[in-house]
């Protein structure tokens, strides 16, 4: 590991200390409040963060990040299929989602996009020919979520690493979104008074969303040097992808409310399901990819 790798880890550790202090302070600020789940989430949260950063830093020919993203997509696809009461298709769609994401690491973008488009059209056609009208909405939603939304969003994460084999852009994206998520919850539970979107996600507050975005910007500024950006540019990108993460979180929550679900699954214990944990990252990945390939 180089000095730059250690610098990123030290920055992450510093923000982790701040989050821990705020989590303890919450007990003093709101001794009778809820939020114990922060502590139940903490160990797994840190472990997942380190796994993603390490996977991005490993040599690209190890395909560690690709496999990790493929598994993320497969589990999320499985959750969506089951949430739509299509358990018989869950394994099939999980396998197709995993394969589609992983293959993006082995084929040029142009070839992958053509194959992905052809597969999507074929599956929509099969659904039209084999499904009853009353069953088709759920089937179409599964295709849209598992074979359009997840592969496109997670594949852009692979392309981000391909554009920076050292993995610092991949680490930047993940740590900014993880910071946004963690501090939004901690600050919301400590200081939150006004609900952000009560009909979509009652637990989210305006104060939490603002706090999460501010710390996401701070993390982005701190990590800006690792991806060769000025503090101002890194801060602007941090704010943008932090906002995208919030929108992704609310989007996944909207789907849950429409399906009558509290969580997509209990796969990650206190953190809920894969879609509950990574909804912000999934939505923010293509936004960051567009920013670094077009705007920067």
MOKACOR-V261645 format. One record per run of one state. SS is the DSSP state (alpha for helix, beta for strand, coil for the rest). FROM is the first residue (numbers start at 1). TO is the last residue. If there is no record, write none. Layout:
((SS FROM TO) (SS FROM TO))
//
This chain:
((coil 1 2) (alpha 3 29) (coil 30 36) (alpha 37 57) (coil 58 59) (alpha 60 62) (coil 63 63) (alpha 64 83) (coil 84 86) (alpha 87 103) (coil 104 108) (alpha 109 130) (coil 131 132) (alpha 133 163) (coil 164 167) (alpha 168 191) (coil 192 194) (beta 195 197) (coil 198 200) (beta 201 205) (alpha 206 227) (coil 228 230) (alpha 231 259) (coil 260 268) (alpha 269 271) (coil 272 273) (alpha 274 295) (coil 296 296))
//
